[in-house]
Amino acid sequence: MRLSTSTNILIQRPDKSRYPMAKIIDMLADAGYSVLDLNFYDCTSFDYPLVKDDWQSWAEEIKTKAEERKIVFSQAHSDFYNFVEPNLDANQLDKHEKAIARGLQISSMLNIPWVVFHAGTAFSSLDYRKDSFEKNLAYFHPLLEKAEKLGVGIALENLWDLNIAPQRRYTTCLDELLELVEQLEKSHDNVGICWDFEHADIMKQDQISSLERIGSRLKAVHVSEQTSISNDHIYPFGSRFDWKPIMDTLRKIDYRGDFTYEVHGAVRYVPDGFLPKALAYGREIGEYILSL
């Protein structure tokens, strides 16, 4: 298990400016990272070349920079939207679907084995679980076939819904996530689960028993902590987490992926001049947790 971090850690600065991906890779390599998670979602949100006509040359630039800095991408995060009830105009829908397709193609080009996706939710349904289950199956079956041809796997993530309570979001509950993945894996070998520790913490889920139930289906993780909805995606040891039993459990279930930060909240307001020290601090924390 290696320490990794998502590229979204540096995606937006306090003045709302954004770093180009090549600069993000350079800064993370300088901070001591050799493994990264390529976050396509934020590349869509902040209007990167992913959503423009020159996306292929941008992908080549990422590949060249990663090779230059000896960086490996071990997972990625797809763009997402609620495809079950999209409520989008045609242009928005087209933008999302292009970003998703391009993310898979770039992942194939960069030899990224697992891309994390969010399930959709049938919010207006009288039986939201049944309808969400069926519509997610209909969406992910062809997507998994496409990903398989590209040599890429899809890992579905546990979500959270405290921010929309009392509404429920599909796959917030582990039973729902397992039900969906177990059905999909009857037809596809390239499907698994991404466990987001912060999401599980927000929803007061037991991390240890959840990981044990997931077992070999665990292909990726998102590592972060939170103290509130307004102070989330921060470095470990920013709250009450006990990482020792979590690390023991990851080894017990023979987790083969990496220990991947999703901590864009940790340095969001750190001035540029302090970023090298802030990034190095986070890396040192991660290395300590890996040693537990």
ChimeraX commands (.cxc) that place a marker at each C-alpha (Angstrom):
marker #1 position 0.00,0.00,0.00 radius 0.5
marker #1 position 1.43,3.35,-1.08 radius 0.5
marker #1 position 0.55,6.90,-0.08 radius 0.5
marker #1 position -1.26,8.81,-2.79 radius 0.5
marker #1 position -3.19,12.07,-3.10 radius 0.5
marker #1 position -5.80,13.40,-5.47 radius 0.5
marker #1 position -4.79,16.17,-7.85 radius 0.5
marker #1 position -7.77,18.13,-6.54 radius 0.5
marker #1 position -5.71,19.13,-3.48 radius 0.5
marker #1 position -4.41,22.10,-5.49 radius 0.5
marker #1 position -7.27,22.61,-7.91 radius 0.5
marker #1 position -8.38,26.01,-6.58 radius 0.5
marker #1 position -6.50,28.72,-4.70 radius 0.5
marker #1 position -7.89,31.29,-2.24 radius 0.5
marker #1 position -8.23,33.94,-4.97 radius 0.5
marker #1 position -10.35,31.45,-7.01 radius 0.5
marker #1 position -7.55,30.97,-9.53 radius 0.5
marker #1 position -6.59,27.44,-10.52 radius 0.5
marker #1 position -3.27,25.79,-11.16 radius 0.5
marker #1 position -2.68,23.99,-14.46 radius 0.5
marker #1 position -2.36,20.22,-14.08 radius 0.5
marker #1 position 1.34,20.21,-14.97 radius 0.5
marker #1 position 2.05,22.59,-12.08 radius 0.5
marker #1 position -0.03,20.45,-9.69 radius 0.5
marker #1 position 1.99,17.36,-10.66 radius 0.5
marker #1 position 5.25,19.26,-10.19 radius 0.5
marker #1 position 4.28,20.55,-6.76 radius 0.5
marker #1 position 3.09,17.17,-5.53 radius 0.5
marker #1 position 6.23,15.48,-6.84 radius 0.5
marker #1 position 8.33,18.13,-5.08 radius 0.5
marker #1 position 6.40,17.35,-1.88 radius 0.5
marker #1 position 7.48,13.73,-2.13 radius 0.5
marker #1 position 4.50,12.03,-3.78 radius 0.5
marker #1 position 5.13,9.41,-6.45 radius 0.5
marker #1 position 1.54,8.13,-6.76 radius 0.5
marker #1 position -1.49,10.29,-7.58 radius 0.5
marker #1 position -5.24,10.14,-8.15 radius 0.5
marker #1 position -6.30,12.07,-11.26 radius 0.5
marker #1 position -9.52,13.91,-10.45 radius 0.5
marker #1 position -11.54,14.46,-13.62 radius 0.5
marker #1 position -14.56,15.84,-11.75 radius 0.5
marker #1 position -12.77,19.02,-10.74 radius 0.5
marker #1 position -11.33,19.29,-14.23 radius 0.5
marker #1 position -14.94,19.58,-15.38 radius 0.5
marker #1 position -16.06,21.93,-12.61 radius 0.5
marker #1 position -13.22,24.37,-13.25 radius 0.5
marker #1 position -13.41,24.22,-17.04 radius 0.5
marker #1 position -10.08,22.56,-17.76 radius 0.5
marker #1 position -9.18,21.35,-21.29 radius 0.5
marker #1 position -10.98,18.06,-20.47 radius 0.5
marker #1 position -14.21,19.72,-21.62 radius 0.5
marker #1 position -12.69,21.43,-24.65 radius 0.5
marker #1 position -11.67,20.35,-28.12 radius 0.5
marker #1 position -7.95,20.10,-27.26 radius 0.5
marker #1 position -8.47,17.53,-24.50 radius 0.5
marker #1 position -6.26,14.94,-26.18 radius 0.5
marker #1 position -3.21,17.20,-26.30 radius 0.5
marker #1 position -3.87,18.08,-22.64 radius 0.5
marker #1 position -3.89,14.37,-21.80 radius 0.5
marker #1 position -0.56,13.94,-23.60 radius 0.5
marker #1 position 0.87,16.83,-21.56 radius 0.5
marker #1 position -0.20,15.06,-18.36 radius 0.5
marker #1 position 1.40,11.83,-19.53 radius 0.5
marker #1 position 4.64,13.58,-20.44 radius 0.5
marker #1 position 4.80,15.46,-17.15 radius 0.5
marker #1 position 4.04,12.31,-15.13 radius 0.5
marker #1 position 6.81,10.41,-16.94 radius 0.5
marker #1 position 9.23,13.29,-16.41 radius 0.5
marker #1 position 8.49,13.40,-12.66 radius 0.5
marker #1 position 8.21,9.58,-12.31 radius 0.5
marker #1 position 4.59,9.83,-11.19 radius 0.5
marker #1 position 2.16,6.90,-11.39 radius 0.5
marker #1 position -1.62,7.37,-11.38 radius 0.5
marker #1 position -3.17,4.45,-9.49 radius 0.5
marker #1 position -6.78,5.64,-9.54 radius 0.5
marker #1 position -8.93,8.45,-10.87 radius 0.5
marker #1 position -12.25,10.11,-10.11 radius 0.5
marker #1 position -14.75,10.47,-12.91 radius 0.5
marker #1 position -16.95,13.44,-13.54 radius 0.5
marker #1 position -20.47,12.74,-12.27 radius 0.5
marker #1 position -24.04,13.98,-12.31 radius 0.5
marker #1 position -27.36,12.45,-11.36 radius 0.5
marker #1 position -27.95,10.48,-14.56 radius 0.5
marker #1 position -31.02,8.83,-13.02 radius 0.5
marker #1 position -32.87,12.17,-12.87 radius 0.5
marker #1 position -30.57,14.47,-14.81 radius 0.5
marker #1 position -32.65,17.68,-14.85 radius 0.5
marker #1 position -30.10,19.17,-17.26 radius 0.5
marker #1 position -30.34,20.91,-20.59 radius 0.5
marker #1 position -28.92,19.15,-23.64 radius 0.5
marker #1 position -25.62,21.06,-23.54 radius 0.5
marker #1 position -24.97,20.27,-19.87 radius 0.5
marker #1 position -25.83,16.62,-20.42 radius 0.5
marker #1 position -23.51,16.42,-23.40 radius 0.5
marker #1 position -20.69,18.11,-21.42 radius 0.5
marker #1 position -20.96,15.55,-18.60 radius 0.5
marker #1 position -21.13,12.52,-20.85 radius 0.5
marker #1 position -18.16,13.71,-22.92 radius 0.5
marker #1 position -16.15,14.29,-19.73 radius 0.5
marker #1 position -17.00,10.81,-18.46 radius 0.5
marker #1 position -16.05,9.16,-21.76 radius 0.5
marker #1 position -12.83,11.17,-22.03 radius 0.5
marker #1 position -11.92,10.34,-18.43 radius 0.5
marker #1 position -12.09,6.66,-19.24 radius 0.5
marker #1 position -10.01,7.12,-22.39 radius 0.5
marker #1 position -7.35,9.13,-20.56 radius 0.5
marker #1 position -7.31,6.54,-17.77 radius 0.5
marker #1 position -6.62,3.88,-20.36 radius 0.5
marker #1 position -3.84,5.98,-21.87 radius 0.5
marker #1 position -2.24,6.52,-18.44 radius 0.5
marker #1 position -2.73,2.88,-17.37 radius 0.5
marker #1 position -5.02,3.89,-14.49 radius 0.5
marker #1 position -6.64,0.64,-13.27 radius 0.5
marker #1 position -9.64,2.05,-11.34 radius 0.5
marker #1 position -11.88,5.06,-11.93 radius 0.5
marker #1 position -14.24,6.06,-9.12 radius 0.5
marker #1 position -17.87,6.79,-9.98 radius 0.5
marker #1 position -20.96,7.96,-8.09 radius 0.5
marker #1 position -24.28,6.18,-8.44 radius 0.5
marker #1 position -27.40,8.16,-9.33 radius 0.5
marker #1 position -30.57,8.51,-7.25 radius 0.5
marker #1 position -34.26,8.36,-8.17 radius 0.5
marker #1 position -35.23,11.14,-5.78 radius 0.5
marker #1 position -38.81,11.51,-7.04 radius 0.5
marker #1 position -39.63,7.79,-6.96 radius 0.5
marker #1 position -42.05,6.31,-4.43 radius 0.5
marker #1 position -39.65,3.36,-4.19 radius 0.5
marker #1 position -36.34,5.16,-4.52 radius 0.5
marker #1 position -34.19,2.12,-3.72 radius 0.5
marker #1 position -35.79,-0.18,-6.30 radius 0.5
marker #1 position -35.87,2.43,-9.05 radius 0.5
marker #1 position -32.37,3.69,-8.28 radius 0.5
marker #1 position -31.05,0.12,-8.35 radius 0.5
marker #1 position -32.64,-0.63,-11.73 radius 0.5
marker #1 position -31.61,2.66,-13.36 radius 0.5
marker #1 position -28.03,2.37,-12.11 radius 0.5
marker #1 position -27.83,-1.12,-13.56 radius 0.5
marker #1 position -29.06,0.21,-16.90 radius 0.5
marker #1 position -26.47,3.00,-16.85 radius 0.5
marker #1 position -23.42,1.08,-15.63 radius 0.5
marker #1 position -23.76,-2.10,-17.70 radius 0.5
marker #1 position -22.81,-0.42,-21.00 radius 0.5
marker #1 position -20.30,1.85,-19.26 radius 0.5
marker #1 position -18.52,-1.17,-17.74 radius 0.5
marker #1 position -18.41,-2.81,-21.17 radius 0.5
marker #1 position -16.80,0.30,-22.62 radius 0.5
marker #1 position -14.35,0.53,-19.71 radius 0.5
marker #1 position -13.45,-3.13,-20.06 radius 0.5
marker #1 position -12.45,-2.62,-23.69 radius 0.5
marker #1 position -10.17,0.19,-22.49 radius 0.5
marker #1 position -8.66,-1.98,-19.77 radius 0.5
marker #1 position -10.16,0.14,-16.98 radius 0.5
marker #1 position -12.19,-0.79,-13.89 radius 0.5
marker #1 position -15.03,1.16,-12.29 radius 0.5
marker #1 position -15.19,1.51,-8.49 radius 0.5
marker #1 position -18.50,2.74,-7.08 radius 0.5
marker #1 position -18.21,5.00,-4.04 radius 0.5
marker #1 position -20.20,5.14,-0.80 radius 0.5
marker #1 position -21.91,8.54,-0.67 radius 0.5
marker #1 position -23.51,10.71,2.04 radius 0.5
marker #1 position -26.81,12.57,2.33 radius 0.5
marker #1 position -26.80,14.51,5.60 radius 0.5
marker #1 position -26.80,17.72,3.55 radius 0.5
marker #1 position -30.14,16.82,1.91 radius 0.5
marker #1 position -31.88,15.15,4.89 radius 0.5
marker #1 position -34.53,13.85,5.14 radius 0.5
marker #1 position -34.01,12.89,1.48 radius 0.5
marker #1 position -31.93,9.79,0.88 radius 0.5
marker #1 position -29.10,9.44,-1.61 radius 0.5
marker #1 position -28.64,6.00,-3.16 radius 0.5
marker #1 position -25.51,4.04,-2.06 radius 0.5
marker #1 position -25.12,6.07,1.12 radius 0.5
marker #1 position -26.13,2.82,2.78 radius 0.5
marker #1 position -23.58,0.00,2.41 radius 0.5
marker #1 position -26.36,-2.52,1.79 radius 0.5
marker #1 position -27.37,-0.57,-1.31 radius 0.5
marker #1 position -23.80,-0.24,-2.55 radius 0.5
marker #1 position -23.13,-3.95,-2.11 radius 0.5
marker #1 position -26.44,-4.91,-3.73 radius 0.5
marker #1 position -25.59,-2.85,-6.82 radius 0.5
marker #1 position -21.99,-4.03,-7.13 radius 0.5
marker #1 position -22.89,-7.68,-6.53 radius 0.5
marker #1 position -25.43,-7.54,-9.32 radius 0.5
marker #1 position -23.05,-5.79,-11.72 radius 0.5
marker #1 position -20.22,-8.22,-11.05 radius 0.5
marker #1 position -22.39,-11.08,-12.27 radius 0.5
marker #1 position -21.74,-9.71,-15.76 radius 0.5
marker #1 position -18.49,-7.75,-15.34 radius 0.5
marker #1 position -15.09,-8.44,-13.80 radius 0.5
marker #1 position -14.04,-4.78,-13.81 radius 0.5
marker #1 position -16.35,-3.45,-11.07 radius 0.5
marker #1 position -15.51,-2.82,-7.43 radius 0.5
marker #1 position -15.94,-0.41,-4.53 radius 0.5
marker #1 position -14.23,2.79,-3.40 radius 0.5
marker #1 position -14.61,3.36,0.34 radius 0.5
marker #1 position -14.71,7.01,1.41 radius 0.5
marker #1 position -13.82,7.12,5.10 radius 0.5
marker #1 position -15.13,10.65,5.58 radius 0.5
marker #1 position -18.49,9.88,4.01 radius 0.5
marker #1 position -18.85,6.86,6.28 radius 0.5
marker #1 position -17.88,8.97,9.30 radius 0.5
marker #1 position -20.47,11.63,8.49 radius 0.5
marker #1 position -23.13,8.92,8.27 radius 0.5
marker #1 position -21.95,7.32,11.55 radius 0.5
marker #1 position -21.16,4.00,9.86 radius 0.5
marker #1 position -18.86,1.45,11.44 radius 0.5
marker #1 position -15.67,1.56,9.38 radius 0.5
marker #1 position -14.29,-1.82,10.47 radius 0.5
marker #1 position -17.38,-3.96,9.89 radius 0.5
marker #1 position -18.03,-2.13,6.60 radius 0.5
marker #1 position -14.54,-2.88,5.29 radius 0.5
marker #1 position -14.86,-6.50,6.37 radius 0.5
marker #1 position -18.15,-6.83,4.48 radius 0.5
marker #1 position -16.67,-5.24,1.37 radius 0.5
marker #1 position -13.61,-7.49,1.47 radius 0.5
marker #1 position -11.95,-8.16,-1.86 radius 0.5
marker #1 position -14.38,-5.82,-3.65 radius 0.5
marker #1 position -12.42,-2.87,-2.22 radius 0.5
marker #1 position -10.37,-1.42,-5.09 radius 0.5
marker #1 position -9.79,2.20,-3.98 radius 0.5
marker #1 position -10.17,4.46,-0.95 radius 0.5
marker #1 position -10.64,8.15,-0.25 radius 0.5
marker #1 position -8.83,9.27,2.89 radius 0.5
marker #1 position -9.85,12.44,4.73 radius 0.5
marker #1 position -11.47,13.66,7.92 radius 0.5
marker #1 position -14.08,16.25,8.85 radius 0.5
marker #1 position -15.25,18.20,11.87 radius 0.5
marker #1 position -18.42,19.53,10.20 radius 0.5
marker #1 position -20.00,19.88,6.78 radius 0.5
marker #1 position -18.25,23.25,6.46 radius 0.5
marker #1 position -14.84,21.87,7.51 radius 0.5
marker #1 position -14.37,18.70,5.53 radius 0.5
marker #1 position -11.75,16.92,3.42 radius 0.5
marker #1 position -8.99,17.77,5.87 radius 0.5
marker #1 position -5.82,15.86,6.77 radius 0.5
marker #1 position -5.90,12.87,9.14 radius 0.5
marker #1 position -5.57,13.76,12.85 radius 0.5
marker #1 position -7.75,16.81,12.30 radius 0.5
marker #1 position -10.58,15.09,14.20 radius 0.5
marker #1 position -11.19,12.01,16.34 radius 0.5
marker #1 position -10.29,9.28,13.84 radius 0.5
marker #1 position -8.40,6.22,15.06 radius 0.5
marker #1 position -6.48,5.01,12.01 radius 0.5
marker #1 position -4.71,2.04,13.62 radius 0.5
marker #1 position -7.69,-0.38,13.51 radius 0.5
marker #1 position -8.53,0.82,10.01 radius 0.5
marker #1 position -5.02,0.02,8.78 radius 0.5
marker #1 position -5.17,-3.35,10.51 radius 0.5
marker #1 position -8.45,-4.11,8.74 radius 0.5
marker #1 position -7.18,-3.00,5.31 radius 0.5
marker #1 position -4.34,-5.48,5.70 radius 0.5
marker #1 position -6.66,-8.15,7.07 radius 0.5
marker #1 position -8.86,-8.01,3.96 radius 0.5
marker #1 position -5.72,-7.90,1.77 radius 0.5
marker #1 position -6.52,-4.53,0.22 radius 0.5
marker #1 position -4.29,-4.15,-2.86 radius 0.5
marker #1 position -4.91,-0.50,-3.65 radius 0.5
marker #1 position -3.31,2.68,-2.32 radius 0.5
marker #1 position -3.97,4.94,0.66 radius 0.5
marker #1 position -5.29,7.91,-1.29 radius 0.5
marker #1 position -5.93,11.35,0.14 radius 0.5
marker #1 position -8.91,13.41,-0.96 radius 0.5
marker #1 position -7.99,16.43,1.17 radius 0.5
marker #1 position -8.62,19.56,-0.87 radius 0.5
marker #1 position -9.97,21.23,2.28 radius 0.5
marker #1 position -6.62,20.84,4.02 radius 0.5
marker #1 position -4.76,23.49,2.02 radius 0.5
marker #1 position -7.63,25.38,0.39 radius 0.5
marker #1 position -6.83,28.64,2.19 radius 0.5
marker #1 position -3.09,28.17,2.68 radius 0.5
marker #1 position -1.14,31.01,1.00 radius 0.5
marker #1 position 0.99,29.89,-1.94 radius 0.5
marker #1 position 4.25,30.53,-0.10 radius 0.5
marker #1 position 3.34,28.04,2.62 radius 0.5
marker #1 position 2.09,25.30,0.29 radius 0.5
marker #1 position 5.36,23.29,0.09 radius 0.5
marker #1 position 5.43,22.93,3.89 radius 0.5
marker #1 position 1.69,22.17,4.08 radius 0.5
marker #1 position 1.97,19.49,1.40 radius 0.5
marker #1 position 5.05,17.95,3.02 radius 0.5
marker #1 position 3.26,17.89,6.38 radius 0.5
marker #1 position 0.36,15.94,4.88 radius 0.5
marker #1 position 2.73,13.47,3.24 radius 0.5
marker #1 position 4.53,12.88,6.53 radius 0.5
marker #1 position 1.21,12.21,8.29 radius 0.5
marker #1 position 0.26,9.70,5.60 radius 0.5
marker #1 position 3.58,7.91,5.86 radius 0.5
marker #1 position 3.14,7.67,9.63 radius 0.5
marker #1 position -0.33,6.13,9.22 radius 0.5
marker #1 position 1.05,3.60,6.74 radius 0.5
marker #1 position 3.61,2.61,9.36 radius 0.5
marker #1 position 0.94,1.76,11.96 radius 0.5
marker link #1:1,2 radius 0.2
marker link #1:2,3 radius 0.2
marker link #1:3,4 radius 0.2
marker link #1:4,5 radius 0.2
marker link #1:5,6 radius 0.2
marker link #1:6,7 radius 0.2
marker link #1:7,8 radius 0.2
marker link #1:8,9 radius 0.2
marker link #1:9,10 radius 0.2
marker link #1:10,11 radius 0.2
marker link #1:11,12 radius 0.2
marker link #1:12,13 radius 0.2
marker link #1:13,14 radius 0.2
marker link #1:14,15 radius 0.2
marker link #1:15,16 radius 0.2
marker link #1:16,17 radius 0.2
marker link #1:17,18 radius 0.2
marker link #1:18,19 radius 0.2
marker link #1:19,20 radius 0.2
marker link #1:20,21 radius 0.2
marker link #1:21,22 radius 0.2
marker link #1:22,23 radius 0.2
marker link #1:23,24 radius 0.2
marker link #1:24,25 radius 0.2
marker link #1:25,26 radius 0.2
marker link #1:26,27 radius 0.2
marker link #1:27,28 radius 0.2
marker link #1:28,29 radius 0.2
marker link #1:29,30 radius 0.2
marker link #1:30,31 radius 0.2
marker link #1:31,32 radius 0.2
marker link #1:32,33 radius 0.2
marker link #1:33,34 radius 0.2
marker link #1:34,35 radius 0.2
marker link #1:35,36 radius 0.2
marker link #1:36,37 radius 0.2
marker link #1:37,38 radius 0.2
marker link #1:38,39 radius 0.2
marker link #1:39,40 radius 0.2
marker link #1:40,41 radius 0.2
marker link #1:41,42 radius 0.2
marker link #1:42,43 radius 0.2
marker link #1:43,44 radius 0.2
marker link #1:44,45 radius 0.2
marker link #1:45,46 radius 0.2
marker link #1:46,47 radius 0.2
marker link #1:47,48 radius 0.2
marker link #1:48,49 radius 0.2
marker link #1:49,50 radius 0.2
marker link #1:50,51 radius 0.2
marker link #1:51,52 radius 0.2
marker link #1:52,53 radius 0.2
marker link #1:53,54 radius 0.2
marker link #1:54,55 radius 0.2
marker link #1:55,56 radius 0.2
marker link #1:56,57 radius 0.2
marker link #1:57,58 radius 0.2
marker link #1:58,59 radius 0.2
marker link #1:59,60 radius 0.2
marker link #1:60,61 radius 0.2
marker link #1:61,62 radius 0.2
marker link #1:62,63 radius 0.2
marker link #1:63,64 radius 0.2
marker link #1:64,65 radius 0.2
marker link #1:65,66 radius 0.2
marker link #1:66,67 radius 0.2
marker link #1:67,68 radius 0.2
marker link #1:68,69 radius 0.2
marker link #1:69,70 radius 0.2
marker link #1:70,71 radius 0.2
marker link #1:71,72 radius 0.2
marker link #1:72,73 radius 0.2
marker link #1:73,74 radius 0.2
marker link #1:74,75 radius 0.2
marker link #1:75,76 radius 0.2
marker link #1:76,77 radius 0.2
marker link #1:77,78 radius 0.2
marker link #1:78,79 radius 0.2
marker link #1:79,80 radius 0.2
marker link #1:80,81 radius 0.2
marker link #1:81,82 radius 0.2
marker link #1:82,83 radius 0.2
marker link #1:83,84 radius 0.2
marker link #1:84,85 radius 0.2
marker link #1:85,86 radius 0.2
marker link #1:86,87 radius 0.2
marker link #1:87,88 radius 0.2
marker link #1:88,89 radius 0.2
marker link #1:89,90 radius 0.2
marker link #1:90,91 radius 0.2
marker link #1:91,92 radius 0.2
marker link #1:92,93 radius 0.2
marker link #1:93,94 radius 0.2
marker link #1:94,95 radius 0.2
marker link #1:95,96 radius 0.2
marker link #1:96,97 radius 0.2
marker link #1:97,98 radius 0.2
marker link #1:98,99 radius 0.2
marker link #1:99,100 radius 0.2
marker link #1:100,101 radius 0.2
marker link #1:101,102 radius 0.2
marker link #1:102,103 radius 0.2
marker link #1:103,104 radius 0.2
marker link #1:104,105 radius 0.2
marker link #1:105,106 radius 0.2
marker link #1:106,107 radius 0.2
marker link #1:107,108 radius 0.2
marker link #1:108,109 radius 0.2
marker link #1:109,110 radius 0.2
marker link #1:110,111 radius 0.2
marker link #1:111,112 radius 0.2
marker link #1:112,113 radius 0.2
marker link #1:113,114 radius 0.2
marker link #1:114,115 radius 0.2
marker link #1:115,116 radius 0.2
marker link #1:116,117 radius 0.2
marker link #1:117,118 radius 0.2
marker link #1:118,119 radius 0.2
marker link #1:119,120 radius 0.2
marker link #1:120,121 radius 0.2
marker link #1:121,122 radius 0.2
marker link #1:122,123 radius 0.2
marker link #1:123,124 radius 0.2
marker link #1:124,125 radius 0.2
marker link #1:125,126 radius 0.2
marker link #1:126,127 radius 0.2
marker link #1:127,128 radius 0.2
marker link #1:128,129 radius 0.2
marker link #1:129,130 radius 0.2
marker link #1:130,131 radius 0.2
marker link #1:131,132 radius 0.2
marker link #1:132,133 radius 0.2
marker link #1:133,134 radius 0.2
marker link #1:134,135 radius 0.2
marker link #1:135,136 radius 0.2
marker link #1:136,137 radius 0.2
marker link #1:137,138 radius 0.2
marker link #1:138,139 radius 0.2
marker link #1:139,140 radius 0.2
marker link #1:140,141 radius 0.2
marker link #1:141,142 radius 0.2
marker link #1:142,143 radius 0.2
marker link #1:143,144 radius 0.2
marker link #1:144,145 radius 0.2
marker link #1:145,146 radius 0.2
marker link #1:146,147 radius 0.2
marker link #1:147,148 radius 0.2
marker link #1:148,149 radius 0.2
marker link #1:149,150 radius 0.2
marker link #1:150,151 radius 0.2
marker link #1:151,152 radius 0.2
marker link #1:152,153 radius 0.2
marker link #1:153,154 radius 0.2
marker link #1:154,155 radius 0.2
marker link #1:155,156 radius 0.2
marker link #1:156,157 radius 0.2
marker link #1:157,158 radius 0.2
marker link #1:158,159 radius 0.2
marker link #1:159,160 radius 0.2
marker link #1:160,161 radius 0.2
marker link #1:161,162 radius 0.2
marker link #1:162,163 radius 0.2
marker link #1:163,164 radius 0.2
marker link #1:164,165 radius 0.2
marker link #1:165,166 radius 0.2
marker link #1:166,167 radius 0.2
marker link #1:167,168 radius 0.2
marker link #1:168,169 radius 0.2
marker link #1:169,170 radius 0.2
marker link #1:170,171 radius 0.2
marker link #1:171,172 radius 0.2
marker link #1:172,173 radius 0.2
marker link #1:173,174 radius 0.2
marker link #1:174,175 radius 0.2
marker link #1:175,176 radius 0.2
marker link #1:176,177 radius 0.2
marker link #1:177,178 radius 0.2
marker link #1:178,179 radius 0.2
marker link #1:179,180 radius 0.2
marker link #1:180,181 radius 0.2
marker link #1:181,182 radius 0.2
marker link #1:182,183 radius 0.2
marker link #1:183,184 radius 0.2
marker link #1:184,185 radius 0.2
marker link #1:185,186 radius 0.2
marker link #1:186,187 radius 0.2
marker link #1:187,188 radius 0.2
marker link #1:188,189 radius 0.2
marker link #1:189,190 radius 0.2
marker link #1:190,191 radius 0.2
marker link #1:191,192 radius 0.2
marker link #1:192,193 radius 0.2
marker link #1:193,194 radius 0.2
marker link #1:194,195 radius 0.2
marker link #1:195,196 radius 0.2
marker link #1:196,197 radius 0.2
marker link #1:197,198 radius 0.2
marker link #1:198,199 radius 0.2
marker link #1:199,200 radius 0.2
marker link #1:200,201 radius 0.2
marker link #1:201,202 radius 0.2
marker link #1:202,203 radius 0.2
marker link #1:203,204 radius 0.2
marker link #1:204,205 radius 0.2
marker link #1:205,206 radius 0.2
marker link #1:206,207 radius 0.2
marker link #1:207,208 radius 0.2
marker link #1:208,209 radius 0.2
marker link #1:209,210 radius 0.2
marker link #1:210,211 radius 0.2
marker link #1:211,212 radius 0.2
marker link #1:212,213 radius 0.2
marker link #1:213,214 radius 0.2
marker link #1:214,215 radius 0.2
marker link #1:215,216 radius 0.2
marker link #1:216,217 radius 0.2
marker link #1:217,218 radius 0.2
marker link #1:218,219 radius 0.2
marker link #1:219,220 radius 0.2
marker link #1:220,221 radius 0.2
marker link #1:221,222 radius 0.2
marker link #1:222,223 radius 0.2
marker link #1:223,224 radius 0.2
marker link #1:224,225 radius 0.2
marker link #1:225,226 radius 0.2
marker link #1:226,227 radius 0.2
marker link #1:227,228 radius 0.2
marker link #1:228,229 radius 0.2
marker link #1:229,230 radius 0.2
marker link #1:230,231 radius 0.2
marker link #1:231,232 radius 0.2
marker link #1:232,233 radius 0.2
marker link #1:233,234 radius 0.2
marker link #1:234,235 radius 0.2
marker link #1:235,236 radius 0.2
marker link #1:236,237 radius 0.2
marker link #1:237,238 radius 0.2
marker link #1:238,239 radius 0.2
marker link #1:239,240 radius 0.2
marker link #1:240,241 radius 0.2
marker link #1:241,242 radius 0.2
marker link #1:242,243 radius 0.2
marker link #1:243,244 radius 0.2
marker link #1:244,245 radius 0.2
marker link #1:245,246 radius 0.2
marker link #1:246,247 radius 0.2
marker link #1:247,248 radius 0.2
marker link #1:248,249 radius 0.2
marker link #1:249,250 radius 0.2
marker link #1:250,251 radius 0.2
marker link #1:251,252 radius 0.2
marker link #1:252,253 radius 0.2
marker link #1:253,254 radius 0.2
marker link #1:254,255 radius 0.2
marker link #1:255,256 radius 0.2
marker link #1:256,257 radius 0.2
marker link #1:257,258 radius 0.2
marker link #1:258,259 radius 0.2
marker link #1:259,260 radius 0.2
marker link #1:260,261 radius 0.2
marker link #1:261,262 radius 0.2
marker link #1:262,263 radius 0.2
marker link #1:263,264 radius 0.2
marker link #1:264,265 radius 0.2
marker link #1:265,266 radius 0.2
marker link #1:266,267 radius 0.2
marker link #1:267,268 radius 0.2
marker link #1:268,269 radius 0.2
marker link #1:269,270 radius 0.2
marker link #1:270,271 radius 0.2
marker link #1:271,272 radius 0.2
marker link #1:272,273 radius 0.2
marker link #1:273,274 radius 0.2
marker link #1:274,275 radius 0.2
marker link #1:275,276 radius 0.2
marker link #1:276,277 radius 0.2
marker link #1:277,278 radius 0.2
marker link #1:278,279 radius 0.2
marker link #1:279,280 radius 0.2
marker link #1:280,281 radius 0.2
marker link #1:281,282 radius 0.2
marker link #1:282,283 radius 0.2
marker link #1:283,284 radius 0.2
marker link #1:284,285 radius 0.2
marker link #1:285,286 radius 0.2
marker link #1:286,287 radius 0.2
marker link #1:287,288 radius 0.2
marker link #1:288,289 radius 0.2
marker link #1:289,290 radius 0.2
marker link #1:290,291 radius 0.2
marker link #1:291,292 radius 0.2
view
